[in-house]
Amino acid sequence: MTKPLKIVVTDASPLITLAAGESLQCLTMFGVPVIIPDMVYFEVTRDIAKLGASILVEWVRDNSDNVRIAPTDVFAEFQILCEVNPKTKSKGRGEKAAAEILQYELDNNKDFVAGLLYEDSDVRSRAFGPSLHERVVVFSTGDLLLELESAGLIQSAKHILDVAEQNERNVSKQREPVPNEQAREVVRDALVKNRDHCAGL
């Protein structure tokens, strides 16, 4: 695939892991748009004292040129429900919001590939269906880090995961590469394009 990449964060987990690993900047190393659904952003930042929350707020503020918090009907509905019942659960709504954003982007922009960043391997069947659009690929936080390491943009994927683990984040699944060559090809292509662009500046 040679179309430009956009990264859509499917749920809170990748953001928490990268924040715990002190490496949210990994998401902007591609030089492509990063889209965080408002519901996902809320799930991470609703309690500013929790792991990754304050770091994410600062990172989004510092990277407003490349990172966008995208509004969704899912989050608007959640806010209304919370007014009626403050104990309304947010579980599963982040993925639904990501699915909403993905569909909007696919319908309104024909010239890009969406990379869905996930940590839970069930995300495909739960929120996006068993078969994804031909312009959509999925990759895990761990695989993203491995590709950045291979490209020489970070020193060690293992080190980042080690730091996250030291900050009490469970990263065992992210240490196991997922055999998805299509997704890795898209990631590599984005990295090469970004490197060529930066070299020409």
C-alpha positions as CSV (number, residue, x, y, z in Angstrom):
1,M,0.0,0.0,0.0
2,T,1.3,3.5,-0.8
3,K,-1.5,5.7,0.4
4,P,-0.8,8.0,3.4
5,L,-1.4,6.6,6.9
6,K,-3.6,7.9,9.6
7,I,-3.3,6.4,13.1
8,V,-6.6,5.8,15.0
9,V,-6.3,4.8,18.6
10,T,-9.0,2.2,19.3
11,D,-9.0,2.3,23.1
12,A,-7.3,3.7,26.2
13,S,-4.8,0.9,26.6
14,P,-2.1,1.9,24.0
15,L,-2.1,5.5,25.4
16,I,-1.7,4.3,28.9
17,T,1.1,1.9,28.0
18,L,3.1,4.5,26.0
19,A,2.5,7.1,28.8
20,A,3.7,4.6,31.4
21,G,6.7,3.9,29.2
22,E,7.4,7.6,29.0
23,S,7.2,7.3,25.2
24,L,4.0,8.8,23.8
25,Q,6.2,10.6,21.4
26,C,6.5,7.3,19.5
27,L,3.1,8.1,18.0
28,T,4.3,11.2,16.3
29,M,7.5,9.8,14.9
30,F,5.6,8.7,11.8
31,G,4.8,12.3,10.8
32,V,1.2,11.3,10.2
33,P,-2.1,12.4,11.8
34,V,-3.0,10.7,15.1
35,I,-6.7,10.6,15.9
36,I,-7.9,9.9,19.4
37,P,-11.7,9.6,19.8
38,D,-13.0,11.9,22.5
39,M,-14.4,8.9,24.4
40,V,-11.0,7.3,24.5
41,Y,-9.3,10.5,25.6
42,F,-11.9,10.8,28.4
43,E,-11.4,7.2,29.6
44,V,-7.7,7.9,30.1
45,T,-8.0,11.4,31.6
46,R,-11.2,11.2,33.6
47,D,-9.1,10.6,36.8
48,I,-6.0,12.8,36.4
49,A,-4.3,11.0,39.2
50,K,-4.3,7.6,37.4
51,L,-1.5,6.2,35.4
52,G,-0.8,8.1,32.2
53,A,-3.6,10.7,32.6
54,S,-1.6,13.9,33.2
55,I,1.2,12.8,30.8
56,L,-1.4,12.3,28.0
57,V,-3.0,15.8,28.6
58,E,0.4,17.5,28.4
59,W,1.4,15.4,25.3
60,V,-1.8,16.2,23.4
61,R,-1.4,19.9,24.2
62,D,2.2,19.9,23.0
63,N,1.4,18.1,19.8
64,S,-1.8,19.8,18.6
65,D,-0.4,20.0,15.1
66,N,-0.4,16.3,14.6
67,V,-2.8,14.9,17.3
68,R,-6.5,15.5,17.1
69,I,-9.2,14.6,19.7
70,A,-12.1,13.7,17.5
71,P,-15.7,14.3,18.6
72,T,-18.2,11.4,18.5
73,D,-21.9,10.7,19.0
74,V,-20.8,7.9,21.3
75,F,-19.3,10.3,23.8
76,A,-22.1,12.9,23.5
77,E,-24.6,10.1,24.3
78,F,-22.4,9.0,27.2
79,Q,-22.4,12.5,28.7
80,I,-26.2,12.7,28.5
81,L,-26.5,9.3,30.2
82,C,-24.1,10.4,32.9
83,E,-26.4,13.3,33.7
84,V,-29.2,10.9,34.4
85,N,-27.0,8.3,36.1
86,P,-23.5,9.3,37.2
87,K,-22.6,5.7,37.6
88,T,-23.0,4.9,33.8
89,K,-20.2,2.7,32.7
90,S,-17.8,3.7,29.9
91,K,-16.7,0.1,29.2
92,G,-16.6,-0.7,25.5
93,R,-17.6,2.8,24.5
94,G,-14.1,3.8,23.5
95,E,-13.9,1.1,20.8
96,K,-17.4,2.1,19.6
97,A,-16.2,5.7,19.3
98,A,-13.1,4.6,17.4
99,A,-15.4,2.6,15.0
100,E,-17.5,5.8,14.5
101,I,-14.4,7.9,13.7
102,L,-13.0,5.2,11.4
103,Q,-16.3,5.1,9.4
104,Y,-16.4,8.8,9.1
105,E,-12.8,9.0,7.9
106,L,-13.4,6.2,5.3
107,D,-16.5,7.9,4.0
108,N,-15.0,11.4,3.7
109,N,-11.4,10.7,2.7
110,K,-10.7,8.1,0.0
111,D,-6.9,8.7,-0.1
112,F,-5.5,7.2,3.1
113,V,-4.9,4.0,5.0
114,A,-6.2,3.8,8.6
115,G,-3.9,2.1,11.1
116,L,-5.9,1.0,14.1
117,L,-3.7,0.9,17.2
118,Y,-4.8,-1.6,19.8
119,E,-3.7,-3.8,22.7
120,D,-6.6,-6.2,23.1
121,S,-6.5,-8.9,20.4
122,D,-10.3,-9.1,20.4
123,V,-10.8,-5.5,19.2
124,R,-11.4,-6.7,15.6
125,S,-14.3,-8.9,16.4
126,R,-15.8,-6.8,19.2
127,A,-15.9,-3.3,17.7
128,F,-14.9,-3.5,14.0
129,G,-16.3,-6.8,12.8
130,P,-14.5,-9.9,11.6
131,S,-13.5,-8.4,8.3
132,L,-12.1,-4.9,8.0
133,H,-12.2,-2.4,5.1
134,E,-9.4,-2.9,2.6
135,R,-7.9,0.5,3.6
136,V,-7.7,-0.5,7.3
137,V,-4.9,-2.4,9.1
138,V,-4.5,-3.2,12.8
139,F,-1.3,-3.2,14.8
140,S,-0.4,-3.5,18.4
141,T,1.6,-1.2,20.6
142,G,4.3,-3.8,20.8
143,D,4.5,-4.2,17.0
144,L,4.6,-0.4,16.5
145,L,7.6,-0.2,18.9
146,L,9.4,-3.0,17.1
147,E,9.1,-1.2,13.8
148,L,10.3,2.0,15.3
149,E,13.3,0.1,16.7
150,S,14.0,-1.5,13.3
151,A,13.9,2.0,11.7
152,G,16.4,3.3,14.2
153,L,14.0,5.8,15.7
154,I,14.1,4.4,19.2
155,Q,16.9,2.5,20.8
156,S,14.9,-0.4,22.3
157,A,11.2,-1.4,22.3
158,K,12.0,-3.7,25.2
159,H,13.3,-0.8,27.3
160,I,10.1,1.2,26.8
161,L,8.0,-1.8,27.8
162,D,10.3,-2.4,30.8
163,V,9.7,1.2,31.9
164,A,6.0,0.8,31.5
165,E,6.2,-2.4,33.6
166,Q,8.2,-0.7,36.3
167,N,5.3,1.8,36.4
168,E,3.0,-1.0,37.2
169,R,1.6,-1.5,33.6
170,N,1.0,-5.1,32.5
171,V,2.7,-5.3,29.1
172,S,3.2,-9.1,28.8
173,K,1.1,-9.3,25.6
174,Q,3.0,-6.4,24.0
175,R,6.3,-8.4,24.3
176,E,4.9,-11.0,21.8
177,P,5.0,-9.9,18.1
178,V,1.8,-10.4,16.1
179,P,2.4,-11.9,12.6
180,N,0.7,-9.3,10.5
181,E,2.9,-8.5,7.6
182,Q,0.3,-6.2,5.9
183,A,0.2,-3.9,8.9
184,R,4.0,-3.9,9.3
185,E,4.4,-3.0,5.6
186,V,2.1,0.0,6.0
187,V,4.0,1.1,9.1
188,R,7.3,0.8,7.4
189,D,6.1,2.7,4.3
190,A,5.0,5.6,6.6
191,L,8.3,5.6,8.4
192,V,10.2,5.7,5.1
193,K,8.1,8.5,3.7
194,N,8.6,10.5,6.9
195,R,12.3,9.9,6.9
196,D,12.5,11.1,3.2
197,H,10.4,14.1,4.0
198,C,12.6,15.1,7.0
199,A,15.7,14.6,4.9
200,G,14.4,17.0,2.3
201,L,13.7,19.8,4.8
